[in-house]
Amino acid sequence: MPGLPAPHPAATCLITGASSGIGAAIARELASRGHGVTLVARREERLRDLANELAEAYPVRAEVLACDLADAAARGALPGRVEALGLRVDVLVNNAGLGTHGRFVELDAAREAEQVRVLCEAVVDLCGAFAPAMAARRSGGVLIVSSLSGFQPVPNTATYAAAKAFSLSFGETLHAELRGCGVSVTTLCPGPVDTEFFEVSGPHPTQRVFPKPLWETAEAVARAGIEGLARNRRVVVPGAAMRALVASGRLAPGGLRLWVLDRFYRGAEAQ
Ligand SMILES: NC(=O)c1ccc[n+]([C@@H]2O[C@H](COP(=O)([O-])OP(=O)(O)OC[C@H]3O[C@@H](n4cnc5c(N)ncnc54)[C@H](OP(=O)(O)O)[C@@H]3O)[C@@H](O)[C@H]2O)c1
């Protein structure tokens, strides 16, 4: 059965969106287990601070590759940059993301397309760059950070929810295709997590819809994701309340779910 590959000096875990929130927590979780990490995001200074913190706290190699994942050419250069460091990617964590909200027709179309590039295109691109070698070695792990929003369309976050449905479907399929190849593939679907996500997106209806006790910490979500990957779990939804929400949502007809969510989010946007 596949699990997390054992730490190796020539191997690294490449984590996108490691400059804050869930990505930074995943980097800490992996480094604490003895894995070398390669931190990817746009804010290089933040990545350097985290790399220094990890290299001081644990006997691991922590590398920094600043990259705008919305830029296809910059993404395309990543495999060569990893190779130039003398490293191979044993674990790939597709975590980077952003989320807009509001009625689609009122949103900036360019920002919506950027969201798709980061949440969908970059995930396919990076899996395409690193998963074939993992399958050939019969060893590796791919963690894809999707969202609770991936389980159904969500009015007021049309592009985000659709993009997360894409990454959830893609991750589940990859999990099935790589079964028996020694490569773990897990899709992590958190509910609300207290991170900078809501500073980047601006005041978000999720902050009003979900009461605070239902929010998870980035650390708890990161641990659940890495433990799920180590067990090659197909999908991980952190938190019992969120798992109950997903299960009950699946029982309701699609039209009813859309109506209820529209009422919820419309009300929250209006507050
Ligand atoms: N917070 C939640 O409630 C929640 C719930 C479910 C799922 N998620 C998902 O969890 C993931 C992490 O989000 P978070 O909550 O940790 O938010 P966060 O604290 O805002 O972190 C987002 C990360 O993505 C990176 N990023 C964004 N655009 C990028 C780009 N163009 N190129 C490279 N990196 C980029 C950011 O780095 P730079 O700005 O430095 O580039 C940052 O490191 C996302 O995929 C999000 O959709 C979050």
The ligand as a Gaussian input file, in Angstrom:
#p B3LYP/6-31G(d) Opt

LIG

0 1
 N       -9.301000      29.304000       4.414000
 C      -10.364000      28.562000       4.136000
 O      -11.446000      28.706000       4.746000
 C      -10.278000      27.489000       3.075000
 C      -11.303000      26.543000       3.034000
 C      -11.247000      25.542000       2.067000
 C      -10.202000      25.502000       1.177000
 N       -9.225000      26.446000       1.239000
 C       -8.132000      26.365000       0.254000
 O       -6.910000      26.221000       0.931000
 C       -5.856000      26.705000       0.107000
 C       -4.946000      27.608000       0.932000
 O       -5.690000      28.735000       1.336000
 P       -5.463000      29.465000       2.741000
 O       -6.751000      29.429000       3.457000
 O       -4.261000      28.960000       3.407000
 O       -5.286000      30.963000       2.220000
 P       -4.056000      31.996000       2.321000
 O       -3.570000      32.090000       3.716000
 O       -4.542000      33.235000       1.650000
 O       -2.931000      31.291000       1.424000
 C       -3.033000      31.247000       0.030000
 C       -1.684000      30.879000      -0.526000
 O       -1.782000      30.756000      -1.957000
 C       -0.730000      31.505000      -2.542000
 N       -1.101000      32.015000      -3.859000
 C       -2.223000      32.672000      -4.214000
 N       -2.153000      33.040000      -5.504000
 C       -0.962000      32.585000      -5.979000
 C       -0.288000      32.668000      -7.233000
 N       -0.821000      33.322000      -8.282000
 N        0.928000      32.098000      -7.355000
 C        1.500000      31.470000      -6.298000
 N        0.921000      31.356000      -5.095000
 C       -0.298000      31.926000      -4.928000
 C       -0.464000      32.648000      -1.562000
 O        0.893000      33.092000      -1.692000
 P        1.393000      34.493000      -2.318000
 O        0.315000      35.496000      -2.111000
 O        2.660000      34.761000      -1.572000
 O        1.637000      34.172000      -3.756000
 C       -0.631000      31.927000      -0.228000
 O        0.570000      31.290000       0.130000
 C       -6.511000      27.398000      -1.076000
 O       -6.500000      26.554000      -2.200000
 C       -7.948000      27.608000      -0.594000
 O       -8.858000      27.665000      -1.659000
 C       -9.227000      27.442000       2.177000

